[in-house]
Amino acid sequence: MGYSKIDTLEGVIPTIVISMSSARLHPLMQQLENSQIFQVHIQEGIVGSKIIDNPRLINRQVFKFLNGREMTPGEAGAALAHFLVYLKIYQQQWPWTLVLEDNARLLPGAERKIAELVGTLRSLQNLTSQPMLIHLNLNNARMIARKSNIQEKINLYEALTILRTSKAYLINYDAAVIALRDGLPLLDEPDWPHWIHEVKFLVTPNDQVTVDRSFPSEIGKRPTPAIARERTSSRIKTAILFCLGIEGIRYKVRTGLQDYFLWVVFDRIYRVAARFYGKAELEHPSVVLLEVPSIQLFRRCLVGRYVRKRRILRSKQDNTFRFLSYDEVTSMIDL
């Protein structure tokens, strides 16, 4: 299906559906076909076996270091499909886009609620250039979060720990550009790559979609990391390496990433702090609210420093940097 600039139409939300299977897609398209709000564009899924061994598209060594296991072909295909979605958003300059995987199903009333949310976000001038992603499918997942202060009428959580699912989300143009600036090859899972640190990651407390589990997963069975099989000894080893500073050095050398404190250390801080200072959200027991001012201040400083370093690096690249086109990326796939 083709796509065109349609966000100039009042109330219309560009909606990209990632699909590998017409059978999985059909129930969702039945929900969307008569929508006056969602303008649907299909992003064909990527067969992971065709790209997983292509070092221009996937860095399997970094993935293995980060996750303690091999990447599955399904993860590779999903990661590249989402990357191509961000390219479409960039090319079409859509301010806000709804992204759905083909086994997502809209819950009753979701169309109206999503439209109201996007309409409110569009009306807030202070958010026009703030990179943002809004997760629409909490699905009772455990999450450490704080309540968002975007606007009193918008009830959202700001996730402090990463939700490992990308079935349904809203993303704005600036967040898509940040995702693309990370470029290729892809290093980690599609939900979520490390560019998420530069994006305000919000979650709707009430699910707007459910996932159709009647179809088998296209990601494939993820191998159990060796570190999980040897939990006690690995924790002792990790603690020693952390205290000696070796863990951080290895992380930077093996991955080339500069987010060790944000991705590794601060995640541990949140989980420990949540045990002592967290409060379970009454309406959503899986959500632990962590509203500690000192931790939030430290996090803002750390994120701000990380973002500034990234911007300096980008400014040095700007004379030679350009985004690959959609056709250039797809031409790398072994057809």
C-alpha positions in Angstrom: 0.0 0.0 0.0 1.3 3.4 -0.9 1.6 6.3 1.5 1.4 10.1 1.2 1.4 13.2 3.4 -1.9 13.2 5.1 -1.3 14.7 8.5 -2.4 18.1 7.3 -6.0 16.8 7.4 -7.5 17.7 10.8 -7.9 14.8 13.1 -6.2 12.2 10.8 -3.5 10.0 12.4 -1.1 8.2 10.0 -1.1 4.6 11.1 1.6 2.1 10.1 0.8 -1.6 10.5 3.8 -4.0 10.4 2.7 -7.3 8.9 4.3 -10.5 7.7 1.0 -12.5 7.4 -2.3 -11.7 5.8 -4.0 -14.1 8.2 -2.6 -12.2 11.2 -3.4 -8.8 9.6 -7.0 -9.5 8.5 -8.7 -9.0 11.9 -6.9 -5.7 12.5 -7.7 -4.4 9.1 -11.4 -5.2 9.7 -11.2 -2.9 12.7 -9.4 -0.1 10.8 -11.0 -0.2 7.4 -13.9 2.1 8.2 -12.0 4.4 10.5 -12.3 8.1 9.9 -9.3 8.8 12.1 -6.6 6.2 11.2 -5.1 6.5 7.8 -3.5 3.1 7.3 -0.2 2.2 5.6 1.3 -1.3 5.5 4.9 -1.9 6.3 5.8 -5.4 5.1 7.6 -7.5 7.6 11.2 -8.6 7.1 12.2 -12.2 6.9 14.9 -12.3 9.6 16.9 -15.1 8.0 17.6 -12.9 5.0 19.3 -10.2 7.1 20.6 -11.6 10.3 24.0 -12.5 8.8 24.4 -9.1 7.0 26.8 -7.0 9.1 25.6 -3.8 7.4 22.1 -4.4 8.9 22.7 -6.4 12.1 25.6 -6.5 14.6 25.2 -9.9 16.2 28.3 -9.6 18.3 27.1 -6.5 20.1 23.6 -8.0 20.5 25.1 -11.1 22.1 27.2 -9.0 24.5 24.2 -6.9 25.6 21.7 -9.8 26.0 23.9 -12.8 26.8 22.5 -14.9 24.0 22.2 -15.0 20.2 19.8 -12.9 18.3 16.9 -14.8 16.7 16.1 -14.2 13.1 12.6 -13.0 14.1 14.2 -10.3 16.3 16.4 -9.2 13.5 13.4 -8.9 11.1 11.3 -7.1 13.6 14.0 -4.6 14.5 14.6 -3.7 10.8 10.8 -3.4 10.1 10.5 -0.8 12.9 13.6 1.0 11.6 11.9 1.2 8.2 8.8 2.6 9.9 10.9 5.5 11.3 12.2 6.1 7.8 8.7 6.5 6.5 7.8 8.9 9.3 10.9 11.0 8.5 10.3 11.0 4.7 6.6 12.0 5.2 7.3 14.4 8.1 4.4 13.1 10.1 4.2 14.9 13.5 2.6 11.9 15.2 2.2 8.3 14.0 0.4 5.3 15.4 2.5 2.1 14.9 0.8 -1.3 15.3 2.1 -4.8 14.8 -0.3 -7.1 13.0 -1.5 -9.1 16.0 -2.5 -6.0 17.9 -6.3 -5.6 18.3 -8.0 -2.3 19.3 -10.0 -2.5 22.4 -13.5 -0.8 22.5 -13.3 2.9 22.6 -9.5 2.9 21.7 -10.0 4.9 18.5 -11.6 7.8 20.3 -9.1 7.8 23.2 -6.1 7.7 20.9 -7.5 10.5 18.8 -8.1 12.6 21.9 -4.6 11.9 23.2 -3.0 12.9 19.9 -5.2 16.0 19.6 -4.2 17.2 23.1 -0.5 16.6 22.4 -0.7 18.5 19.2 -2.2 21.4 21.0 0.6 21.7 23.5 3.3 24.0 22.1 6.0 22.9 24.6 5.8 19.4 23.1 6.2 20.3 19.4 9.9 19.5 19.5 10.2 17.1 22.4 11.0 13.6 21.3 8.3 11.3 22.7 7.0 7.8 22.5 3.7 6.6 24.1 3.3 3.0 24.8 -0.3 1.8 24.5 -0.2 -1.8 25.8 1.0 -2.1 29.4 -0.7 -5.5 29.7 0.0 -5.7 33.5 3.7 -5.8 32.9 5.8 -4.9 35.9 7.2 -1.4 35.5 8.9 1.2 37.7 7.5 4.6 36.8 6.5 8.1 38.0 3.4 10.0 37.1 3.8 12.2 34.1 3.3 16.0 34.4 2.6 16.8 30.8 -0.8 18.1 31.5 -3.3 17.5 34.3 -5.9 16.1 32.0 -3.5 13.5 30.5 -3.1 10.5 32.7 0.2 8.8 31.8 3.2 7.2 33.4 6.8 8.0 32.6 8.5 4.6 32.5 11.8 4.4 34.4 12.4 0.8 33.4 12.0 -0.4 29.8 8.9 -2.3 28.8 9.9 -5.0 26.4 7.1 -4.9 23.9 6.4 -2.8 20.8 3.0 -4.1 19.7 1.3 -0.6 19.8 2.7 2.9 20.3 2.5 6.5 19.3 5.7 8.1 18.2 6.4 11.7 17.1 8.6 12.9 14.3 11.5 14.0 16.6 11.7 10.6 18.3 11.8 8.9 14.9 14.7 11.1 13.8 16.6 10.2 17.0 16.0 6.5 16.2 17.3 7.0 12.7 20.4 8.9 13.9 21.5 5.7 15.6 21.7 4.3 12.1 22.7 0.8 11.0 23.7 -1.8 11.9 21.1 -2.5 14.5 22.5 -3.6 17.9 19.7 -4.6 20.1 16.1 -5.8 20.4 13.3 -3.8 18.6 11.7 -3.1 22.0 13.6 -1.0 22.7 17.0 0.1 21.2 19.2 2.4 23.2 18.0 5.6 21.5 15.1 5.3 23.9 17.2 7.3 26.5 16.8 10.4 24.4 13.0 10.1 24.2 10.3 10.8 26.7 9.0 7.3 27.2 5.3 7.4 28.4 2.8 4.7 29.0 -1.0 4.8 29.0 -2.2 3.2 32.3 -5.2 1.7 30.5 -4.5 -0.5 27.5 -5.8 0.6 24.2 -5.0 -2.6 22.4 -4.8 -6.3 23.3 -2.5 -8.9 21.6 -4.0 -11.7 19.7 -2.2 -14.8 21.0 -4.0 -17.3 18.7 -1.2 -16.9 16.2 2.4 -18.2 16.9 5.1 -15.7 17.7 7.1 -14.6 14.7 10.0 -13.6 16.9 10.8 -17.2 17.7 11.8 -18.8 21.0 14.4 -16.7 22.7 17.3 -18.8 24.1 17.8 -18.5 27.8 21.0 -16.4 28.5 23.8 -18.3 30.2 23.8 -15.6 32.9 20.3 -16.5 33.9 21.2 -20.2 34.2 24.0 -19.4 36.6 22.3 -16.6 38.5 24.1 -16.7 41.9 27.7 -17.0 40.6 27.0 -14.4 37.8 25.7 -11.9 40.3 28.9 -12.2 42.4 31.0 -11.9 39.3 29.1 -8.9 38.1 29.4 -7.2 41.5 33.2 -7.7 41.5 33.5 -6.4 37.9 31.3 -3.4 38.7 33.2 -2.4 41.8 36.5 -2.6 39.9 35.1 -0.5 37.0 35.9 -3.4 34.6 32.2 -3.9 33.7 31.8 -0.3 32.4 35.0 -0.5 30.4 34.1 -3.8 28.8 30.6 -2.4 28.0 32.0 0.7 26.1 34.7 -1.3 24.3 32.5 -4.2 23.2 29.5 -2.1 22.2 30.8 1.4 21.3 27.8 2.8 23.3 28.2 5.6 25.8 25.1 4.8 27.9 26.5 2.4 30.5 25.3 4.4 33.5 21.9 4.9 32.0 21.3 1.5 30.6 23.0 -0.7 33.3 23.8 1.2 36.5 20.7 3.3 36.7 18.4 0.4 36.0 19.9 -1.3 39.0 19.5 1.8 41.1 15.8 2.0 40.2 15.1 -1.6 41.1 16.8 -1.3 44.5 15.2 2.0 45.2 11.8 0.7 44.3 12.1 -2.0 47.0 12.6 0.6 49.7 10.8 3.7 48.5 8.4 2.5 45.8 4.7 2.5 46.2 2.4 0.1 44.3 -0.2 1.9 42.2 -3.6 1.0 43.6 -5.3 0.9 40.2 -2.5 -1.0 38.5 -0.6 -3.2 41.0 2.1 -4.1 38.5 3.2 -0.5 38.4 5.6 0.7 41.2 5.7 4.4 41.6 9.0 5.8 42.5 8.8 9.5 43.3 12.1 10.3 45.0 13.3 13.9 44.1 17.0 13.2 44.6 16.9 10.2 42.2 14.9 12.2 39.7 17.3 15.1 39.9 20.3 12.8 39.4 18.6 11.1 36.5 17.8 14.4 34.8 21.4 15.4 35.2 22.7 12.1 33.8 20.3 12.1 30.9 21.1 15.8 30.1 24.8 15.0 30.1 24.3 12.0 27.8 22.1 14.0 25.4 24.6 16.9 25.2 27.4 14.5 24.4 25.2 12.9 21.7 24.4 16.3 20.2 28.1 17.3 20.1 28.9 14.1 18.3 26.1 14.7 15.8 27.2 18.2 15.2 30.7 16.9 14.2 29.0 14.4 11.8 26.5 16.8 10.2 28.7 17.8 7.3 28.9 14.2 6.1 25.9 12.6 7.7 22.7 11.7 5.9 19.9 9.3 6.4 19.8 6.3 4.1 16.7 6.2 2.0 14.0 3.6 2.3 15.1 2.0 -1.0 18.8 2.0 0.0 18.0 0.1 3.2 15.7 -2.4 1.5 18.3 -3.0 -1.3 20.6 -4.5 1.4 18.1 -7.3 2.1 18.9 -10.6 0.5 15.9 -11.1 -1.7 
